[in-house]
Amino acid sequence: MSGHLPLNVLWLQSGGCGGCSMSLLCADTPDFQGHLRDAGIHLLWHPSLSLGSGDEVLALLQSVLDGQTRLDALCVEGSLLRGPNGTGRFHMLAGTGLPMIHWVRELAARARHVVAIGSCAAWGGITAGGDNPTDACGLQYDDDQPGGLLGADFRAAGGLPVINVAGCPTHPGWVVDTLMTLAAGELAPADLDPLGRPRFYADQLVHHGCTRNEYYEFKASAEKPSDLGCMMEHMGCKGTQVHADCNTRLWNGEGSCTRGGYACIACTEPGFQEPGHPFHETPKLAGIPIGLPTDMPKAWFVALASLSKSATPRRVKENATADHLVVKPAIRKTRLK
């Protein structure tokens, strides 16, 4: 693709809540459309952000299929509803008489890149929870199994598999940065992790930058939702295992789940919607949390936790189970003699 051509983006919404589009509007800019334009991104159509509807949209879709309109990035938000019985008729694209999964397959075959916006489009997400009566799946994954609607071997015309910008909802910065990287022609296979997520955010852990890290280091744990302590031991937090940069790339410039007092529920990971336990509780075996940091042997963690707890300062221990700083940091002279 020539460098001077804008990245033509078509955005479709399938089986989901629209939350990723709502999140996108929180992109860090006072001029969203101008931000995209300046980044070399041209939004052909979005169901909520574009004026076109009805026959105008159908004409655009046909123009893409006919090869008259270049489609650089097909963005799909929401899971793909294959039911009932593989017909896709649970979700018809209005005015076409055809299911959404038909249009996604046809357009994906024309697109230079295919981008799953959010965990529903990536893995099936919330829509695929429970008994999954709609037979919902992701574009290239069915939960954590390769396949999905397009198949494990699918590659877009640009050579990449589906780019999974996972999250529930996904961070606006992850979406815009992914599209900007595609517009610059800079996204290569090595820039995606083994699950197809862009590494610029997926090679981080939610744990990185968490404001509760001092409590984590001393294993000073929160016991109820309003407590300041680490939420891993009792409150179900999976931040030490989950791939995302939520605590360094803050939401709306200032917040994250853990900063707001909510445990990380692993929303960027396949299967997060069915953890096998209540979201706000940490499953344990013999009193030890089952979900431990991903790259640390369990025996080491248990030994370190025991040592850390024995060395916990009173300030950290008392503040961990309070909703405000009960014991303030001591004042010490810091200059060398």
Number of C-alpha atoms within 10 A of each C-alpha: 12 9 10 9 12 19 28 21 24 23 21 18 22 22 25 22 16 15 14 24 22 14 18 18 15 16 20 15 11 10 11 14 15 12 15 18 14 12 18 21 24 19 18 19 19 18 14 14 12 11 10 15 13 10 11 10 18 16 12 17 19 13 14 18 19 11 10 10 14 17 23 25 28 25 25 25 28 30 34 32 30 23 16 13 10 12 14 20 19 17 19 17 16 11 10 12 9 15 18 24 24 17 17 21 13 14 20 26 18 21 24 22 24 29 30 27 31 32 32 36 35 36 35 32 31 22 25 26 17 9 7 14 13 22 21 30 27 36 36 29 25 26 24 16 13 17 18 23 23 20 16 16 10 17 19 21 15 15 12 19 23 29 25 29 28 32 24 22 21 21 27 21 19 25 24 18 15 22 25 19 15 19 25 19 14 10 17 13 13 11 15 21 16 10 22 23 26 24 16 15 23 22 15 19 22 26 25 16 15 21 16 20 15 15 20 22 14 22 26 28 24 26 17 16 16 15 17 26 31 28 31 25 25 18 23 21 26 25 25 21 19 22 24 28 22 24 22 19 18 16 18 14 11 10 14 22 18 21 16 9 19 17 23 25 20 23 22 26 23 24 20 20 21 14 12 9 10 12 20 18 15 19 19 12 8 6 8 14 16 13 18 18 17 12 8 9 10 16 9 9 14 14 10 15 17 12 13 16 15 11 12 17 12 10 14 22 20 17 21 27 21 18 15 13 14 13 13 10 9 6 6 6 5 6 5 4 3
